């Protein structure tokens, strides 16, 4: 098979199914480092998604679920909301998470240390979904987050290394890598070269060059609408989030070394 033939296969739905069968593992395991070559926009978003958490998150199945909030309910036609916050959470500087650290662009009222009332200017039944989006991450005033990884090294907009937080509230359910490393390259051809040469495990690119054996890689989220490409050295859960690139920006949390 020529490289052009491989390229055509790579772009087909059949190839995606074939590669997905080999790239998915049913048994997550801890260890290793996830290395990613990212564009500037995704570098910042992926770093934030690794360091910080939101009140809610979008699961790989596309549904909204609690993250730093455990439950929520609305009244007054979805204009007033009440969120119950998780009690077993700490920021990376050791500060306990409670309502005093919640900063959101809405009218907030503390109904206790772990119950928060949110009042909107207009009804919005989609508020829990909105709060899972980038830009609604929570942090201390000093910028510490509650994510599964904390900063070991950070050059803003260029290079990030994070290490897994010991005794995180999601431990043994997510965060399989010992560490993660993101490097920003504006040029997509450089990101593709880094992936091809084994310098990284994933890159936000839509295609590889003609010197690459496409059978060694997995196009995601599928073979027809590729937003990033993954080395077969990394395993994925059976369901990968498609709301945003890089498994809803939670690749560091949800993937693991094959």
N, C-alpha and C positions, 0 to 999 in steps of 0.2 A: 504494500500500500504506500502510495506517495504521500508526501507531507500535505499536498493540496487535498488529497482524498481524506486524510485524517482531519484536516480543517473543516471539510464539509461534514464529516461524521460528527465532529465536536459540536457543530451548530445544530445538529438534528435532535429531535426529542428522543429518538432511540438511543443516541449516545448518552444523553443525560440519564436515562433510565439505567443503562448499562453501568455507567460510572457511579451512579448513586448506589447501586447494589454493592459495589466494591468499597465505597467510601463511607458507608454507614455501619456503625458498630452498635450492638445492643448492650455492651458492657463498658460504661465509662470507667476510666481509671485515672488516677492522679499521676502527675509528673510532667517534666519537660517544660519547654518554653514555646509559646506561640509567637511567631515573628510575622509581621505584616508590613507591606509597602503600601502606603496610602497617599491619596491626593490631599491637598491642604484642607478642603472642606471635611472630608471624612476623617482625617487625622484628628481634628479638634473634636468632632462628634464622638468618634470611637473612644478617645481618651476620656471624655466626660462620662460616657456610658460605662466605662471601666472603673472610674474613681467614685462616681456618684450614683445615687438611686433616686427614684421618684416615688410619689405616693402610690402610683399604679404603674403597671407595665403591660405591654402587649405580648402575650404568649406566642409561641411559634405557630399555634393554631389560629392566630388572629383574634383571639378573645381577650378582653380586658380582665386583668386579675390584680389582686393587691400586691404591693411591694412593701413600702413603708406604712401603708394603710392596710388594716386587716378587714375592714368592712366600711360600707358607706350607704347612706340613704338620703333621699331628697324630699323636700316639701315645697309648698307654694309653687307648684308647676315647674319644679326643677330650678328655682331661683336660689333657694337656700339648701345647702348640703351639710351633712354631718359626717365626719370621717373619724373612725377609731384608729389610732396609731399603734404600731407595733411597740412592745415594751422591752424587747430583748436586743435593742440595737444601740451601737456605740459609734461615734465618729472616730476617724483614724487618730485623733489626738487624745482619745479616751473619754471625751465628753459624751454623756448619755443623751440619746435622742428623745426629744419630747416636743410639745407644741411650741415651746419658746424658740426653737430653731427653724420653724417653718416660715419661709418667705415666699409668698406668691402674690401676683398682681391683682389680688381681689381683696374684698373686705373680710378680714379674719377675726374670729372671736374664740378665745381659749375657753373651753368648757371643762377644764381640768388639765392635768399634765399630759394626757394622751387622748383627748377628745377635742376635735377642732370643728368649728362652724365656719363655713365659707358662704358668703352672700354675694351673688352676682348682680350686675346692673340689669340683666335681662335673663330670662330662663334659658338654660342650656342643658338638655338631657344627655348631651355627650361629654359633660365635664370629666368624668372618670377616664374616658378615652383621651381627651385633650391633655390631661395631666401626665400621661405616659410619654408625651412627645419630648424631643430634645428642646432644651430651654426651660424645662420645669424641674430640673434636678435640684436637690436640696443639699445645702452645705452650711457649715458654721460661718461666722463673719470672717474668719481667717482662711476660709477656702477648703477646709477639711471635709471629706465626704464620708459616706458609709458603705461604699462599694466593696466588692469582694477583693479588690486589689488596691494597694496604696503605693504612693510614689516612692521609687528608689532613685530615679533620675528623670528629670524633665527639662528639656530645652524647648521652650514654648514654640509651637508650630513646627518643630523639626524632629524631635526624638523623645520618646517616652519609654521608660522601663518601669513596670509595676510588679510588685510581689504580692502573693496571696496573703490575705489577712488571716491570722490564726484565730480559730474559734468564732468565725463569722456566723451569723444566724442562718445563712444558707449552706453551711458546711455539709459536705457529703450529699448535697443535692445539686450542686453547681460549683463552678470554679475549679475545674480539674487541673489546669496548668499550674505549675509552681510559680511561673512568672510569665509576663507578656512583654513584647517589645514592638513598638510602632515606630516606623521611620517614614518621614514625609518626602515624597518625590513628586514635583509638579508634572514632570514629563512622564506620560503613560508608558512610553517605550522603555524608560529606565525601570519602571515598576515591573514591566513584563520581563525584562532581562534579569532583574533580581530574583524573580520567581523561577525562571528557567534555569538559572545557575545555582539554585538551591540556597540562596542567601535568605529567603523568606519562605513562609508557608502559604501565604495568601496575599493577593493584590487586588485592588479595585480597578480592574481592567476588563474590557469586553472581549479581547482576543489576544492570542499569543502570536509570536512570529513564526515564520516557516521553518525555523531551525529546531522547533520544539516537537517532541513526541507528545501529541495531545492525549494519548491514552494514560499518561501519568497524572492527569489533572481532572478536576471536576468543575464544570461551569455551574454557577449558581446565580439566581435561584433556580433556573432551568436552562436548557440548551438553546432556547429561542430568545429569551430576554436576559442575556448575561450582564450582570453588574459587577461581579467579581469572580475570580478563579482561584481554586484551592488545590494545593498539593494533596496527593493521595496519602501522604504521611500523617494527615490529620483526619480524625473521624468526626462524624456529625450525628446528632440525634436523628431519629427517623423523620421528624417534622422540623423543617427549617423556616423561621419567620421570614415573611416577604414584605412586611409593612415598610421597612427601610433596608438598605444594603447591609451586608455583614450580619445577617440573622438578627434583624432589628437592632443592630449595633451592639449586640450582646455576645459576640463571638468568643470573647475571652472567658465568658461565664459558662457558655453552653457547649463548646466543643472540647475535644481532648485528643491527645496523641494516639495514633493508631497502634 
